[in-house]
Amino acid sequence: HMVGYVNVSLMKIDSTLVTGTCSDENGNFNIKGVESGNYILSVSFLGYENTYIELKNLSKSIDLENIRLIPSCILLNEVTISASHYVNQIDRKIIFPDENQIKRSTDRVDLLRNLLLSGGNINRVDNTITGARGGTAEVRINGMKADQKEIMAINPKDIIRIEYHDEPSLRYGNNEIVLDYILHRRENGGTVFAYGRKGMPGDRTDGYAVAKANYKKSEFTLLGGVNHYNYDDNYRTNREVFRFQDVHTHTRTRTEEGLPERKKNSVSSYALSYSFLVPDKHHFNVQVGLNMFDQKNNSRSFLFTEDNIDNSVLMTDYNHNKAIQPFINFYYQLNLKNKQMLAFDIKGDYYTPENRHSYIETRQEQKLTDITTNIDGDRYWMAGEGLYEKIVDAGRLNIGIKYTHVYQNYNYSGSSIYNTKMNQSVTYCYAEWMGRINKFNYGVGIGGTQVHTAQEDYQSDDLHFTPTVRLGYQFNNSFQIRYNGRITTQSPPLGEMNEIELAIDSLQSRRGNPLLNPSTYFNNMLTVSYEKRPINANLQIVDNYY
């Protein structure tokens, strides 16, 4: 039967509203004065699932014929015009949660579970998201990187759409997946969200709160969180085999039997941010905050070798690490004419560690080994990114540059005395084109990474090229096959490149290597996916080499 007085909205591909209307009593509607381009038509009515129709290369008047509306409890069947709750684009999938999915969801993580997105894993204990292959997941709100506490505070009813990248473009670095929540922006009022949990084991307490206030185009956000646990019966048991090469190679096996000791970890973070948003024009955000860390990890054990079990030693290994980390972030996005966009992201932090380590071995109250290591100093970190994006009917062009710089000045005292001053800068430039020809989509990109490292009298410079290629074929809106080939690089941490040697215990020491070079990874992935509710199947064949 015909359904009358249905809400009809015409949106751009990025879900920006162009115009809207309401059908007559027989379900007929007419939208005039639409410019040529790509659009999404949204059809909704109470008691029925929202229907989305992708209109590609619209340049003249068309008759959509009959649009089938499905009651909320019935699955959406295929009609003449492709209608579904998601739209597959060249580099992402745009998902429109339906009314039932939103009602069944208590928060944004619960919504992701209801959406059954392939390629991602959700930890039900701490609500974190990772890639299916163990890689990192980057989460954003309205295009900007977001704190996990802000993500958890999202009301599912405020979600317009979710942009899901399971094969992210070069813009997103080495992240395995990217989720971008596009939200309704309130013009007045505010929200408060709080979460807390206390439980075993270890007297664990964690919680956070997020408060938002909106006034016209401005939004103020205050957030804070604490994660604390305390174990009084922490112990460790190890079996280690040491191979010594002097005149003759020989081995020694050492066994550790732990005794109860204390382990404590406390992390707290606070941030204040201001955001100014004019839809379809520009978005400015600034955030300042502070992270504080306090960790105690104490171990007490008996050590003995297999050839002399009765001649054991008592070992105490005490570690107490503290640090504060103030930070500041700036983000600005400017939308230009003709589907062009500029974005700038600048971040910086200051990290001051205060680490204390004491290792002692005793036998019959006589000290056999006594090692003390104290680390104090400063670390400065800053990162800047610029992006230009151009969308045309044939595809999408991304050009960007990222620059990261780290400077650290650490003083080591105790059993060993050192001072290290290290600099590392990484510059990454890239350009990527993603296009589509009928059901075939493709992408090609080239990136270049330059790494400069300096410490004392040693300097190194490395240059790497990182090409990428992607191919895909969309059989229909439910079934597709994709290939993604990519070369990436990863620089070693500065802590592994310093020129110092620190004793760990009576048999081991740790020494940095300033000659370490960035690692190169060769990644190949073939993905076959079928998604038509209630079926969501995804097959990935991955080959990685480095």
N, C-alpha and C positions, 0 to 999 in steps of 0.2 A: 504494500500500500504506500501511497505518497505521504511524506512527512513534511508538514508546513512549518513556516516560521523558524527555519534553521539558520544558525549563525554561520556566516561565510566570511573568511578573512583571506586577503591576498598578501603574501609576505615575500620579501626578498629571500635569496638562498640562505642568508645569515639570520633569518627569522625576523628581520625588521619589518614592521607593519607598513604596508603601502596604502591599502584601503580596505574597507569592509562593507558588508551589507547584510540584509536579512531576506530570506526567500519568502515568496508569497504563500498563500494557504495551500497551493498545490506543489510547493517545493521548487518553483522556478525562480531564478535570479539572473541578473545581468550586471556586469561590471564594465564600465566604460572608461576611456581616457587612460589606458595603460600603455606605457612605453614598451618598446621591444626589449627582450631580455629573458632571463631565467627566473622563475618564480616557484613558490610553493603555495598551493591553495589548501586552506584549512577549513574543514566542515565539521561542525559540532552541534549536538543537541542533547538535552538532558535524557539520560537513560541509554544513550548509545555511545559507542567508542568513537573517539575523535578519528577522523579520516584525513590523511594528508596526500595530496596529489602533486607530483612534480611536473611542472610545465617547462619544458626545455625549449629554448630558442623561440619563444613566443613573439610573433611578429604580425599576426593578423587575428581577426576574430575566429574563435573556435566554438564548437558545440560539444560539451562534455557528455552529452546524452544522459543516461541515468547513472547516478552515483549511489551505490548501495551503502546504507548505514546499517551497522551491525549492533544489535543489543549488546550490552556490556558483558554478558555471560557467554557470548558466542564468538568463536574465532573469526578473524577477518579472512574472507575468501577473496580470491583474485577476481578482479573485474576488468573491463576493457581498458580503463585508464589505471596505471600502476598506482595503487593506494596502499599505504602501510604506515607504521608508526616510526619508520626511519627512512632516511634517504642516503644512499651510497654516493659519496663524492669521490674525487680523484684521490685525495689524501686523507680522507676522514669519513666517518659515519656520523650523520646527524640523527639523534634519537629524540623522539617526542614521547615522553612518558604519558600513558593514558590515565584516565581517571581512576581505574581500579588499582593500577600499580602505585599511584600516589597515595590512595587511601590505605593500602596495605603497608605502606612504608612509614616507619617511625623517624628515620633520618636518612641522610643521603647514602650511607653505606647499605642500609636495608633496601633502599631503592635500587642500588646496583645489583644486589642479590636477586631482586624481583625481575630485573631486566635480563638477567642471565647473559651478561656480556662475556664473549669468548676472549681468551688471551690475557685475562687478569685473574689474580687470586686475592681473596679478601680474608684477612686474619680476623676471626670472630672474637678473639680475646681483646686485642688492642685496636681493632678496626682499621688497621693499616692495609694499604693496597700495594701489591707487587705484580710484576709481570709473570706470566705463566712459566717462563723459563728462568725465573729468579732475578730478573733485572729490575731496575728502579721504575717507579711510576711517578710521573709529575702531574700534579693536580692544580688546576687554575680556576679562578672565578672571573667571569667576564673578560677572559683573555689574559689575566694577570696571575702570576704565581701566588698561591695562597698557603697560609699556615694550616696545619691539620686541624687546629682548634676552630678556625673559621669554617673549614669544610664541614666539620661535625655539627656546627651550629646552623647549617642550611636547613630551612624548612622545605620539605619536598614540594609543597604547594607553590613555592616561589620559583620553581624551576621551569623555564620556558623550553629549554632543550639541553641536551648533553652532546658535546662534540667529542667523539671518541676516536683517537688515533692509535691503532694497534700496530701500525708501521710508520712511526713518526718521520716527518721530513727533517732535513738537515738543521732546520731552525731549532729543534728540540734536543740537539746533541745526542748523547748516547742513551737516552731514556728508552726503555722498552715499550712503554705505553704512555699516553697522555690523555687526561680527562679534563675537559673544560666545561664547567657549569655556567650556562648563560641564565642569569636570574632577572626577575622583575626588580626594578629599582623603586623603592618607596620614595615619596616626596614629602612625607611628614610622619611623625611618630617615631617609633623605635622598637627594638626587640631586646630581650635578655634571655640568654641560654646558659644553663649551668649543668655540669655533670660531675659526679663524684663516685668513687668506689673504694671500699676498704675490705680487705680479705686476707686470707692465708694463701700460700705460706709466706713467712717472713715479714709479717706486720706490714703488708703492702698497702699504700695509700696513693691514689692518684685522682686528679680532678682538674677541671678548668672551667672558666666562665668567659662568656663573650657578650658584650653589651654594645648595641648599635643605636645611634640616634640620627635621624634623617631630617633635613630641612631643605626643601626645594631640590636643587641639584647637588647638594653636599651630603656627605655621610661621614660620621665620626664613629670610630670603632676602638673600644678598649677591651683587651683580652689578657688573660693570665692563666697560668697552669702550673701544677706541681706534680712531680712523680717521685715517690719515695718508697724505698723498701729497706728492710733491716733483717738480716739473718744472723742469729746468734749461734747456730750450730752448723756453720759452713766449714766444709773440709774437702780436701782433694786427695786423690790416690793416683799415683803415676808409676809407670815402669819405663825407664829410659835406657837406651843402649848407646854408649859412647864409643866411637872408633878413633883411636889415636894412631898417628903416623909419625913415628920417630925413626929409630933404627929398624924396628920391625912393627908391622901393623898389629895392634891388639885391641881388644874390646873390653869394656867394663859395663856391667849391667847394674843399674841402681834402682831400687824400689822405694817408693814413698808411701807411707801409711799415715793418713791424715788424722788430726785431732780436732775437735770442735773449736771453731774460732768465729770471729765476727766479720760480716760483710755488710756494708751500708752503701747505698747510692741515693743521692738526692739531686734532682734537676728541677729548677724553676725558671720560668720565662714569663716576661711581661712585655706588652707592646701597645702603642697608641698610634693610630693612623687616621689620616684625613683623605677623603676621596671626593673629587669633583667630576661629575659625568654629565656630558651633553650627548645624548644618543645620536649616533651617525655623524658626530663631529669630532669630539675629543674627550679624552679621559686622563685625568691627572691623579696620582696617588703618592703620598709620602708616608713613611712609617718609621718610627724610632722605637727601640726596644732594648731589653737587657736579658741575657741568659746567665744563669749562675749554676755552677757545678760543684758538688762535694761528694767525693767517692773514697770510701775506705774498703780495702780488700786485704784482710789479714789471714795468714795461713801459718799453721803450726803442725809439724809432722816429724815422724821418725824416718830417717834415711839409713838404708843399709845396702850393702852389695851382696850379690848371691853367693860369693865365695867367702863371705864373712858376716853371716846373718847376726851373730851375737854381738858384734862390735858396731852397734848403731850409733848415730848422732842425733841430737835434737835440733831441728831446724825451725827458725822463725823467719817469716818473710812478710814484712809489714809495708803496706803501700797506702799513702794518703795523698790524694790529688784534688786540688781545688783550682777553680778558675772563674773569672768573670768575663763576659763578652758583650759589651754594648754594640749596637748595630744601627744602621740607617739605610733605608731603601727609597729610591725614587723611580717612578714609572710614568711615562707620558706616551699617549697614543693619539695620533692625529689622522683622521679620515679625510682624504682628499677627493677631488672630483674624479669621475670616470673609474670608480672602484679601485682606488689607490689608497695605501695606508703606510704611515711612518710610525715606528715605535722605538722608544728609547728606554732602557732599563739600566740603572746605576745602583750598585750596592757596595757597602763597605762595612767592615767590623774591626774591632780591636780586641785581641785575646791575650790575657795575662795569666799564664799558668803558675802554680805553686805546688810542685810535686816533691814528695818525700818518700824515699825508699830505704829500708833497712833490712839487711839479710845477715843472719847470724847462725853459725853452726857450733854447737857445744857438745862436749862429752865429759861427763862427770864434773860439771860446772866449770870446765876449762874451755875457753873460746878457741876454736880451731879456724874459724872464718868470720870476719867482721867487715861487711861491705855497706857503705852508706853513699847514697846518691841523692843530691838535691838539685832540682831544676827550677830556675826562675828566669823571667825575661818577658819579652813582648813579641807579639806577632800582629802585623798589619796586613789586611786583605782587602782588595777592592776588585770589582768586576764591572765592566761596562759593555752594553750591547746595543747595536743599532740595526734596525730591520726596515727594508722597503718591500712592499708587497703590491702586486698588480694582478687584477683578475680580469680576464677577457673571456669571451665565449669559448675559445679553444682551450683554455687552461689557466694555470696560475703560475706566476713568477715570484720567487723569493730571492732576495739578495741581502746578505747580512754580514756583520763583522762583530766578533766578540773579543774582548781583551780582559785578561785576568793577571793580576800582579800580587805576589806574596813577598813580604819581607819579614824575617824573623831574626831576633837577637836573643839567644839563650845563653845563660850562664850555668855551668855545671860545677858543683862543689861537693866535697866529701872525700871519698876515696880517690876520686879522679877530678882534676880541675881543668876545665876547658871553657872557651868562649867561642860560640859560632855565630857568624853573621852571614845570612844566606838570602839571595834574591832569586826569584823565578817569575818570569813573565811568559804568558802563552797568548799568542795572537791567532785567531781563527777567522778566515774569510771563506765565504761560500756563495754559490749561486745555484739555483735549482729551478727547473722548469717541469711542470706536471701538466699533461694534456690528456685529451680524450678524443677518440675518433669512433663514433657510434658506440659499440659495446666494448671496444678495446681502449684501455687506458695505459699510459706510460709515464715515465719520469726519468729524468737524467740530471745529475748534479755533479759539481766538482767543488772540492774544498781544499784549502791549504792551511796547515798548522805549523807555526813557527814557535819553537820553545827555546828560551834563553835562560840559562842557569849560571849563577855566579856565587862563589864563596872563596874567601881569602884570595889565594893566587890562582884559583882554578876557574875557568869559564868554559861554557859549552853552548853551541848553537845547533839546533836540529830543525830540519825542514821536511815536512811530510805532505804528500798529496793524498786526498781521501775522496775518490770518486764513488758515486752511487748510481744504481740503475734499478728501476722497478717496472714490471710489466704485469698487466692484469686483463682478464676477460670476464665481463659481466654477462652471464647467460640470461639471467633475469634478476629481479630485485631480491631474490632469495638465494641464488646460487652463483658463486664466483670463484675464480682461481687466480692466485697472485704469486709473483716471484719478486724477491727483493735481494739484491746483491750490494754489499757495502764494504768499504775499507775504513776502519777507524783507528785512532791512535789514543794512547793513554800514557800520561807522564807519571813517573814514579813519585811517591810522596817525598817532600823535602827531608823528613826524618830518616829516610833510608839512604840519603845522599851526603850526609855530613861526614866529616873526616875525623870522627872521634870513635873511641872504643870504650865501652862501659862494661864492667863485670856484672854478670847476672847472679852467679853463685860460684861455688868453689870449682866448678868444672866448665862453666860456660861464660862467654862474653859476647857482646853484640857490637859489631863494627859496621859503620856506614860505608858506602861505596860511591864516591863522586863520579865514577865513570859509567853509572847506570844510564841507559838510554831509554827513550819512550818506547813502549811496546806497540806493535802493529797487529791489528786483528782483521782477519778476512772472514766476512759473514755472508752466508747464503741461506735463504729461507724460502720454502715453497709452502703456500697456504691454500687449502681447499676448504671452503666454508659453505654451509647451508643453514639459513636462518628463516624459519617460517613457524611462528608459534603454533603449538608448544615445543617444536623441535628446534634445537640450537646445537649444531654439530660443527666442529672445527678440527681439521687435521693439519698439523704443521710438521714439515720435515726440515730440520736445521742442520747445517754443517758449518762449524766454526773452526778456524785455524789461526794460530798465532805463533 
